[in-house]
Structure formats: C-alpha cells, structure tokens
Amino acid sequence: MLQLLRIAFGFIFAVLACGLFLAWGFFRAGHPEADPIAFATMVGSGLVGASVVGATALTPAAVAIVLAEAARLRSFLFHVGAAGVIAFAVWTLGAEAVDSTFRPGSAVALAAGFIGGGIYWLIAGRRSGCWHGTKAAGQVTHKPAKDDQPGRDHL
C-alpha cells in the first residue's frame, strides 16, 4: 500500500516538475522580488501545464510504472529514459514530418521528461517492486550445510 502512495506522489511531483520546467523556460522569469507578476504567471502556467502533461502522459507512464514494478526495475537510467521517451513521443504526437527533422522544441521536451523521470525515481522508482518481498530478483539464498548447524564447534 505504501508503494502505491509513493507511485501516486511520484507521478504528481514528476509532472509538476515537468510543467514548471517548461513554464520557466517559456517565461524565463527571474527572482520573485524582481518581477512578482512574471513569477506568478510562470508558476500558474506551470501548474496548468503540469495538468496537461499529466493527462497526456498518464497512460504511457502507467505502462512504464507497471513494467518497472513487475520486473523490479530500480535503475535511474530506466526511469529517466522511459520518461524521456514518453515526453518525446507525446511531443511529436500529431506532428507532421517535415524534411525528416525533429519538431522544434524536441530537446526541451526531452529535458522535461528527463527531469520528471528523475523526480519520479527519487520518490518511487528506486523502490520499484519492493512489495514483492525482501529477496531481490536473481538472488540465491544460502542453505546451511549439515556441518553448519548452530551449536557445533568447527575446528
């Protein structure tokens, strides 16, 4: 049950970070004291952007999360890479191919996905599959030999 909460909070904070990163890049607002209106606009549009990012990335992210949980994939590279692929796929969704080049802003979309994946990994991804039990995948348990019985003296 605790891992489900981590997953939910991890996804929420990942899309918040992604939305705020995209808004910060768009508005390039400085310190709140220098221009409070620009900063408030950036934060507001970042929250709205996060809801749009969360709605469009929910299904592919759910597939990646289920895969990571089932296979106990705790790798930072898996989570960051999967989020980057999802962000890039969502960014290019519906875009017409022009001269086989990437759509403008693809690097920013990838960076936003990488940031979201890193935030998710910090909150939930590094504990993927922890609900399976304490034995890690592929781990061999040690069975004591007859001579390793407790209470016996070995010389």
N, C-alpha and C positions, 0 to 999 in steps of 0.2 A: 504494500500500500504506500509505503514511503517513497519507493521508486516512482510510482505513478505521480505523486506530488512533485518530485524532482523533475520529471519529464514535462509536466504542465508548466511549472515555473521556468524551467529551462527554455521551453519554446517561447513563452511570453517574453522573457527577458532578451532572448535572441532576436525576436522580431522588433522589439523596442530598440535595441542597439542598432539594428539594421536600418530602421526608419529614421532614427536620429542621425546616423551617419550620412544617409542620403540627404536629409534636410540640411545638415551642417555644410555639406559640400555644395548644395544648391544656393543657400543664403550666405554662406561664409560669414556668419555673424561672429563678432568678436566677443569681448568680455561683456557681461550683462550691464555693468556700470557705464560702459562707453555708449551703447545704444540698446536700451532695455526693450524697445519695441521690436527691433530686428531679432533680438534674442528670444522674446516671447513668441514671435511669429515662427521662428525656427523650431522651437520646442513644440508648438501647436501643430505645425505641419508635419513634424517628425512623428507625433502621436497618430495623426491621421494616416500618414504614410505607413506606419507600423501596422495599423489595422488592415490596410490594403495588402501589404506584404504578407501578413499572417493569413489572410483569406486566400490568397493565390498560392501560397506555399504549403498550406496545411496538408493537403493530400499527399504530395510527394514527400514531404517531411515525415508524415506518419509512416509511410512505407519504409523510409530510411531508418526511422526510430525502431520500428518493429524488427527490421533486419538486424540492427545493432543489438537490440535486447535479446533476440533469439540466439544470435551467434556469439554473444558476449564480446562484441567489438568495442573495445575501450580506447582505441587508438585516436590520438589527437588528429592525426592526418586523415583518418577516415571521416570523422565528423566535420572537419573543416573542408575537406574535399567534397563531401556529399553536399554540404550547404552551398559551396561554390558552384557545383554543377546544377543544383536546383535553382539558384539565383540566376545563373546564366541561361538556363532553359526557360525560366519564366520571363526573363528579359527579352529573349529572342522569340518568344511565342507570338505568332501572328505577324512577325516582321517579314517583309518581302526581301528576298535575297537580291542584293544589288552588287554586281561585279564580284561575287564571292568574297566580299569583305565583311568584317564584323559590323554589327549595328553600332552607331556612335553611343558611347557610354557603357560599352560592354565591360571595360576594365573596372569601372566604378561599381557596376552590378556584381562583378566577381568579388571585388574587395568587400562590398557589403555582405555578401554571402559568407566570405571567409570570417568576417568579424562575428556574424551571427552564429556560425558553426563553432567558433572558439568560445563564445559565451555559453552556448548550449553544452559544450564539452565540460566547461568549468562547473556547471551546475548539475548536470545529469549524465553526460556522456561518459565521463571517466568511471562511473559506477554502473555502466550498462551490464545487464544480466546478473546483477548482484542478488536478485531474488531467486536465482537458480540454486543457491546454496554456497557453502564456503569453498568447495572443491572447484578449482579453475579447470577450464576445458583442457584436456590432454594431460592433466596432472596424474601421476601414478602414485597410488597410496602404498605405503610401506607396510608389508606384513611381517611381523616378527618371526624369526626362525625359532625352531624348538629350543635352541641354546640361548635365545634372547629373552627367556622368561624372567619376569621380575623375581627377585629374591635369590637368584642363582649367582654365585660368585664365578667370575670368569678370570682365569689366570693367564 
